[in-house]
């Protein structure tokens, strides 16, 4: 189940290359999660912790299929931090 209902040719090729490069070193479930994370970061501009991002980018090193489409859920917007960030710190709110 490595290919979803809507997967473009370049995305599928990138997925296939990623899987082939790492299939011997990871359990299927772990590889699927890392693959999804990498695709989310590249196609949907999702962001995760810096160590995890570095890990999947290192894993994807050498995989080049040309420019893939990138999507934003809400065009012309910038990501904003939530009041309570994931690192446990709290941002200051205007009183």
C-alpha positions in Angstrom: 0.0 0.0 0.0 2.8 2.4 -0.9 0.8 4.2 -3.5 -2.3 6.2 -2.8 -5.3 6.8 -4.9 -3.9 10.1 -6.2 -0.1 9.8 -6.8 1.5 11.6 -9.6 4.2 9.8 -11.8 7.1 11.8 -10.3 5.8 11.2 -6.8 5.5 7.5 -7.4 9.0 7.3 -9.0 10.4 9.1 -5.9 8.6 6.8 -3.6 9.8 3.7 -5.5 13.5 4.9 -5.5 13.2 5.7 -1.7 11.8 2.2 -1.0 14.3 0.4 -3.1 17.2 2.3 -1.5 16.1 1.4 2.1 14.0 -1.8 1.9 16.8 -4.0 3.2 17.4 -1.8 6.3 13.9 -1.1 7.6 10.8 -3.0 8.6 7.9 -2.2 6.2 6.0 -0.2 8.7 8.9 2.0 9.6 9.9 2.5 6.0 6.3 3.5 5.1 6.3 6.1 7.9 9.6 7.5 6.9 8.5 7.6 3.3 5.3 9.4 4.2 7.2 11.9 6.3 9.6 12.6 3.4 6.8 13.0 0.9 4.8 15.2 3.3 7.8 17.5 3.7 8.6 17.7 0.0 5.1 17.9 -1.5 3.0 19.5 1.3 5.8 21.5 2.9 5.2 19.8 6.3 7.8 20.3 9.0 8.9 18.0 11.7 11.6 18.0 14.3 15.1 19.0 13.0 16.7 15.6 13.7 13.9 13.8 11.9 13.9 16.2 9.0 17.7 15.7 8.7 17.3 11.9 8.9 14.8 11.7 6.0 16.7 14.2 3.9 19.8 12.1 4.4 17.9 9.0 3.4 16.6 10.7 0.3 20.1 11.9 -0.8 20.7 11.0 -4.4 17.0 10.6 -5.3 16.3 13.1 -8.0 13.1 12.9 -10.2 12.8 16.6 -11.1 10.7 19.2 -9.5 7.6 17.8 -8.0 4.4 19.8 -7.5 4.2 21.5 -4.1 0.9 22.3 -2.5 -0.4 24.6 0.3 -3.7 24.0 1.8 -4.4 27.7 2.0 -2.6 29.6 -0.8 -0.9 32.9 0.1 -0.6 32.2 3.8 2.4 31.7 6.1 2.5 29.2 8.8 2.1 30.7 12.3 3.1 29.1 15.6 0.3 28.0 17.9 0.1 29.7 21.3 1.5 26.5 22.9 4.4 25.2 20.8 5.3 21.5 20.6 8.6 22.1 22.5 6.6 22.9 25.6 7.3 26.6 25.7 4.5 29.1 25.6 4.4 32.0 23.4 3.4 35.4 24.8 -0.1 36.5 24.1 -1.2 40.1 23.9 -3.3 41.0 27.0 
